[in-house]
């Protein structure tokens, strides 16, 4: 795992390949939105139809099962990896810390 400042990520001409889990954190919503846009573009590789699931964890925290199912379900139309976005995920992370650590320890495609 590595930490990269958002301005360094946005300024990089060669973006680092995202790992299984990417965390955007900090107190500046504008910078988080810029980083999320860049990360989504990189992950989707110009495919606007790539599957993306978004959860607002403060509105309704998803079950681990739902998130894991989203990540492990292959798209019927091929394409790259699935993208699951967990907004305001502090409660989700607290409730699923061990599962998340296990997920990071065993990289998946």
C-alpha positions as CSV (number, residue, x, y, z in Angstrom):
1,X,0.0,0.0,0.0
2,X,1.1,3.5,-0.7
3,X,-0.2,7.0,0.0
4,X,-0.2,9.6,-2.7
5,X,-1.3,13.3,-2.3
6,X,-4.2,14.1,-4.6
7,X,-2.3,16.9,-6.4
8,X,0.6,14.6,-7.1
9,X,-1.9,12.0,-8.5
10,X,-3.6,14.6,-10.7
11,X,-0.4,16.0,-12.0
12,X,1.2,12.7,-12.9
13,X,1.3,12.1,-16.6
14,X,1.6,8.4,-16.0
15,X,-1.0,7.4,-13.5
16,X,-0.3,4.6,-11.1
17,X,-2.3,1.5,-11.7
18,X,-5.0,1.3,-9.1
19,X,-4.9,-1.6,-6.6
20,X,-7.8,-3.6,-5.4
21,X,-8.9,-0.9,-3.1
22,X,-8.3,2.9,-3.4
23,X,-9.2,5.2,-0.6
24,X,-9.9,8.9,-1.1
25,X,-9.8,10.7,2.2
26,X,-9.4,14.3,3.4
27,X,-11.3,17.4,4.3
28,X,-11.5,18.9,0.8
29,X,-14.6,17.7,-1.2
30,X,-13.5,19.5,-4.4
31,X,-10.1,17.6,-4.5
32,X,-11.9,14.3,-3.7
33,X,-14.3,14.9,-6.7
34,X,-11.3,15.7,-9.0
35,X,-9.5,12.6,-7.9
36,X,-12.6,10.4,-8.2
37,X,-13.3,11.7,-11.7
38,X,-9.7,10.9,-12.7
39,X,-9.8,7.5,-11.0
40,X,-13.0,6.6,-12.7
41,X,-11.7,7.6,-16.1
42,X,-8.6,5.5,-15.6
43,X,-10.5,2.5,-14.3
44,X,-13.1,2.7,-17.1
45,X,-10.6,3.3,-19.9
46,X,-13.1,5.5,-21.8
47,X,-15.9,2.9,-21.5
48,X,-18.8,4.9,-20.2
49,X,-20.9,1.8,-19.9
50,X,-18.5,0.0,-17.5
51,X,-20.4,-1.2,-14.5
52,X,-20.2,1.2,-11.5
53,X,-22.2,0.8,-8.2
54,X,-22.3,3.7,-5.8
55,X,-23.4,3.5,-2.2
56,X,-23.9,6.5,0.2
57,X,-23.0,4.7,3.5
58,X,-24.4,7.5,5.7
59,X,-27.8,7.3,3.9
60,X,-27.9,3.4,4.0
61,X,-24.8,1.3,4.9
62,X,-24.6,-1.6,2.5
63,X,-24.0,-5.1,3.7
64,X,-20.6,-6.6,3.1
65,X,-22.3,-9.3,1.0
66,X,-23.7,-6.8,-1.4
67,X,-20.4,-5.0,-1.9
68,X,-18.5,-8.4,-2.3
69,X,-21.1,-9.6,-4.8
70,X,-20.7,-6.4,-6.9
71,X,-17.0,-6.9,-7.0
72,X,-17.0,-10.5,-7.9
73,X,-19.8,-10.4,-10.5
74,X,-18.5,-10.5,-14.1
75,X,-20.0,-8.2,-16.6
76,X,-22.1,-9.9,-19.3
77,X,-20.5,-7.7,-21.9
78,X,-16.9,-8.1,-20.8
79,X,-14.8,-5.1,-20.1
80,X,-12.5,-4.2,-17.3
81,X,-12.9,-4.5,-13.5
82,X,-16.1,-3.5,-11.7
83,X,-16.0,-0.3,-9.8
84,X,-17.8,0.0,-6.4
85,X,-17.8,3.5,-4.8
86,X,-18.6,3.8,-1.1
87,X,-19.3,7.5,-0.3
88,X,-18.9,8.6,3.3
89,X,-17.8,5.1,4.2
90,X,-16.5,5.5,7.8
91,X,-19.3,3.3,9.3
92,X,-18.9,0.7,6.6
93,X,-15.1,0.5,7.2
94,X,-15.5,0.3,10.9
95,X,-18.1,-2.5,10.6
96,X,-16.1,-4.5,8.0
97,X,-12.5,-3.7,8.8
98,X,-11.4,-7.4,9.0
99,X,-13.1,-8.3,5.8
100,X,-11.6,-5.3,4.0
101,X,-8.1,-6.2,5.4
102,X,-8.6,-9.8,4.1
103,X,-9.7,-8.5,0.7
104,X,-6.6,-6.3,0.4
105,X,-4.3,-9.2,1.6
106,X,-5.6,-11.5,-1.2
107,X,-5.6,-9.5,-4.4
108,X,-8.2,-10.3,-6.9
109,X,-8.6,-9.4,-10.6
